[in-house]
Structure formats: structure tokens, C-alpha cells
Amino acid sequence: MKVLNSLVTVVKTALKIILAGLILVLIVPLAYLAWRAGQPMDMPQFGGLSYYQFMNERRQAYLDLAKQYQANHPDKDAKYGICFYTEVGLEVFAGFPSSGFYTLAGIYPQLESFVDPRDLRKGSVPRGVTWPGFLPAWWETYEKFVWGMAERSPHVPVPYCRIPPS
């Protein structure tokens, strides 16, 4: 019975350590990226804006364009906010994980076989990444993704979503 109690204690302790590790692995990157989003972005194309400022400008540009489109096309129904929320959704649900994976491929080159060859040619996978530099490299890769989205926005099918990248 004493051995069983010891085994249960060891298993409980191991589960607590694993849970704490999982929380750390999830919380630290999210906290870093949320903090980094409030700092000026590094790519010169962003003009020193933070991610939050850049997205606020895009939200306003989408709203202005939708209002203009609605005024010029009263028979059409401009869905206010759809362009902005679609962009944010793509950035959060595709951009964050993809840029994280691309950054991991910078540490483990064997992962490059799972990266789109066009993205490899564009230099979307950072080189020389180390674990201590993982989070800053992830942010840099994410900035590239965000700018790529902004560059493509003038060519989307919905007319009132075609804003210039800034």
C-alpha cells in the first residue's frame, strides 16, 4: 500500500509538472506576442506603427471604403466590418501558427519540407534562429505575414475590401 501511495504521489507530481510546462509553453509566447504588438514594428513598411496602431488604421480604412462603396452603390449591401474581421481572423488563426512553424523551421531545417516552396523562395523562413531568439524571430516572421496580407488586399474580390497596404 505504501508503494502504491508513493506511485500515486509521483504520478500526481509529474502531471503537475507537465501541466505547468504546458501553461508556460502557451502563456509565455502569447504574452510576449501581445506585448510586442504594442511596440513599433521593425519592418520599415509599417512606418514605426505598432501592430495595434496599424490594425486600427486598417479598420478605419475598411470602414471608410465600405461607407463610400455603400454611398455609390445604394442597391448593394456593404457588410461593415467583414473585411477587417476576416483579415484579423486570418492573421490570428493562420498567421500566428504559420509564422511560429516557419520560425521552428529556422531552428530545425528538416521542417522546411513542410513549408510552401514559394515562401521558402521569398525568405519567409528565418535563418540562424536559436531557442533564445525564437520569440523575436517569430514576431519578425509574423510581421512579414501581416505585410503580405496588406499587400494583397488591393486585389481581393470584394470591392470595399480593396485598401492599399498603407
Disulfide bonds with the S-S distance in Angstrom:
Cys83-Cys161 1.68
